[in-house]
Amino acid sequence: MRFPFAHTFSIVARDPQTGQMGVAVQSHWFSVGSVVSWAEAGVGAVATQSLVDVRYGPLGLALMRAGFSAPQALAALLAADDGRDLRQVAMVDAQGRVAVHTGSRCIPEAGHIVGEEFSVQANMMLGPEVWPAMAEAYRSTSGDLAERMLAALEAGQAAGGDIRGQQSACILIVEARSTGRPWADTVMDLRVEDHPQPIAELRRLVGLHRAYRAMNEGDEHLGKGETGQALAAYRAADSLAPDHEEIRLWHAVTLADAGRVEEALPLFRWVFDRNPLWATLLERLRGVGLVGYDEETWERIRKLTAAE
């Protein structure tokens, strides 16, 4: 069996406030997230790296799902692996129990630190400062789990990071409990497959993800007829991604639907000035009854197109 060379630095963690669990990783290796990062709601999270045996991911989750603690699951897998000295693996379970292994043949600089409901681990680093910097950043950063794990990656990179440089990154977060709907239980699953500054790009994607999450909350409120709450969510989304055309369009649409046309018009103009095809789309939506402005309102919106 051929093992991928995912030499990297990563963090696995459980948020004690929400119970959410996740993995974040960066490497000079293409598509590192598809190899290293594994997590399942209500079960745990796994990072499998160095000379990677990918099976540690799904098998580790299967053992924790069956009732093994993270330390028990990792010990069982290592006992059955003749290549254990080449592996670096970390796990956290739904109770916050942590286990990590850095094999004696992992390429220097390599090591790990276990903290309260988290572990940071790294191999093939420029220097031994990387994982201590990650641990300190995670402990000292406030905010949600994504923010704290991003801070750990940024600190690891600032301390020297992968001796080969940067290429790809990933963040994967799942809920504390499973609903049986994996699509709903995944809080965040973002990958940067190939980029000169993957951690910076990952941070940008996390911000955009938060904006879309707020917009989706607005949609849910709108579907329940909760216009005030919907507008608040759309405003939040717009502020999180102020240069995003579609998010601003839906903010404007909701304002106009609520009769707040004067507030909506400048937003429509901003969007149409950047791409008049949004006005064409809006007209098509009106044609199938998905937006329902009266003729006067529609005429005011239509006249804002860049072509006129």
N, C-alpha and C positions, 0 to 999 in steps of 0.2 A: 504494500500500500504506500502511495506517495503522500507525504505530509507537506502542507503548505508552510512556507517560511514567513509566518506573520510575527516578526519580531517587532515589539510595540510597547506602548504604555497604556494602561487602562485603569478604570475604577469600576467596582461593583458596589452598590449601596442600597440600603433600605431607608426611607424617610420615616422616622419614628412618629411624626405627626399624622401623616396620611397613610402610612403603610405601603406606599408605592415603592417599587423596586426597579432598578435599572442598571445599565451598563453604558459606559462611554469610553471611546478608544480612539487613538490616533496612531498611524504607522506610515512608514515609507514602504507601503505595499498596496497594490491596487485592490480596491473594494474590501478593505479590512473588515467592515461590518458584516459582510456575508459569511465570514469565517469565524470571527472571534465572539460575536455578541449573541447571547441567547437569554430569553426571559419569558416567563409565563405568569399571568395573573394568579394570585393565590398560591403560588408555588415557590418561585425564586428567580434568581438571575445568575448567569454563568459567563465568565470570560475565559476562553481557551486560546492560548497563544504560545509564542516561541516556535518550536518545531511542532506545529499544531496537529493534534488529533482531534478533528472536528467532532468526533463522537462524544467527547466529554460534554458538549452542549446538550444535545437531546437526551443522552443517557443520564446526565446529571439532573436534568429537569424531571425525567421519568422516575428516578429514585426519590427525589424530594416529593414528587406528587404521590408516591406510594407510602410516604410517611418517614423517610429517612431525613435526618437533619443534614444541613450542609456539610459539617465535618464527617458524618457517617457516609454520605454519598461520595465525597471526594476520596475518602480512604478506600472505599470499595473499588472505585475506578482505578486508582493508582495501583492497588494490589494486583490488578489484572493486566497491567500495562508494563511490558518489558522495556518500553522506551520512556519510562517515567522521569528519568534523569534529564531528558531533553524537553520536558514539558513545563509550562507555567500556566497554572489554572487557579481561578478564584471563584468562589460561590457564596451567595448569601441566600438564606431561605426566608419564608414568609414570617418567621418569628424573629428575624434579625440575626440569626446565628451565622457566623462567617467562617469560611475555611479557605486557605490558600496554600499553594505548593509552588516553590521555585526549584526546579531540578538543578542538581549539581553541575550539569553540563550546559545549562543555559548560557548564552554568549554574554560576557561582561560588557558593560556593567549591568548587573541584574540583581533584583531584590524586590522586597515587598514590605509593606507595613499594614498591620491590621488595627483598625480603630473601632469605635462604637458603631456597630451595624454597617461597617464599610471596610473595604480593602483596596489599596492601591498597589499595583505591580507593574514591573517594567523589565525589559531585557534588551540587550544590544543598544544601550544608551550611551550618550557621550560621556557622562560621568555619574557618580553615585548620588548626586544631589537631586535627581529627578523625582523619585518616589517620595522622599521626605517633603519636598516642596508641594507635591500633589496633596499629601495628607494634611499639611498645614493649611493649604488653601481651602480644602473641603471643610475642615473644622471651623475655619474663621469666616467663611462666607455665609451670608444670610440669603433667604429666598427659598424658592421651591427646589425640588430635587434636580431638575434640569440645570438651574442656575449654579448650584453647588458643584455638580459634576463638570459643567463647562469650566468653572473656575479651576478645578483640579487639572483639567487638560491644559488650560492656558498656563498654569504654573509649571507643569511638567515641561512644556515647550520652552518657556522662559528660562528654565534651569538647564537647558541644553538639548533635551528631547532625544529622539532617535539619532544615532550617529550618522545615519544616511540622509537625514533630512525629513521632509514632510511629503505626504501624498494623499492619504485618505483618512476619513474620520467617520464616526457613527455615534448616535445616541439612541438608546432604546429604553423606554420606560413603560411599565405595566401597572395595572391597578393592584390594590392590596388583596382584593377578593375577585374570584372569577364569577362571571354571570353566565358562563357557557357560550358567550358570544365573543370570540377572540377579537373581532373587529371593533367592538365596543370597549374591550378591556385593555386595549393598547392605547396608552396616553400619548406616546410620541415614538415614532420610528423614522428617523431621518439619517440619510447617508450622504456623504460626500465621497464619490468614488475616485476622483482624480483631480487634484487642484493644488496649485503652488502654496496656498495657505489654507489647508482644509479646516483647521479649528476656527479661524475667523469666518470662513464660509459657513461652517456648522452653526456658529452663533447667529449669523444672519438668518439662516433657515429656521432656527428656534424662534427668533422674533417673528418671522412670517407665520410660523405655525401658531403662535399665540394669537396673532391677528385673525387668522382664519377660524381658530377655535372661538374667538369672541363673535365673529360673524355668524358662525353656525349656531351659537347660543341666541343671537338675534333672530335667526330664522325660526328657531324653536318657539321663542316668545311670540313672534308674529303669527305662527300657525295656531297659537292658543288665543289670539286676539289681544295679546298684552303689548300694545303699541308702545307705551312708555318704556317698558323694559327692553323691548326690541331696539328702540332708538338709542338707549343707553349703551347697549351692547355694540351696535354699529358705530357709535361714536368712539367707543374704546378700540374697536378694530381699526378705524380710520387713524386714530392717534398712534397706534402701534406700527402702522404701515402707511405713512402719509403720502408716499409716492406711488401707491398701488391703485391703478385705474379701476379695476373691477370692484374692489372693496368700497371705494368712494362712490362708484355708481350705485351700488345697492344701498348705501347710506342715503344718497339723494332720492332714490326710488321710494324708500320708506318714509322719508320726510314728506315727499309729495303725496304719498298715499294717506298720510296723516293730516293732510290739508295745510301743511307748513311749506307752501310752495315758494315763498320768498326766501326761505332758508335753503331750499333745495336747488334753486336756479344757479347760484354760483358754483355749486358742486357739479351740477350737470355741465356747466360751461367748461370747468376745469377738465373734466373727462373728455368731452367732445373735442376740445382744442387739441388734445393729445392724440386722439384717434376717433374720427367721425363715424367709424363703423359701429361704435357703441350706440350711436343714435339709431342706426339701421337695425341693430339687434333689439333695441327698446321698442321700435315700431313693430317688429315681428312679434315680440312678446305681447304687445297690446292687441295685435291681430288675433291671437289665440286666447285672449282673456286673462293673461297672467299679470298684466297691469291694467288698471281701469280708470284712467284719468278722463275727466270730461273734456269736451272739445276745446274749451278755452285754455285749460291747463296744458293739454297736449300741444296746442299751437304755440304756447309760450316756450315749452321745452324744445319743440322742433326747430324753432327759429334760432336756437343757440348753436346749431351745428356749424362747424368751421366753414362749410361750403357756402354759408349764407352770411 
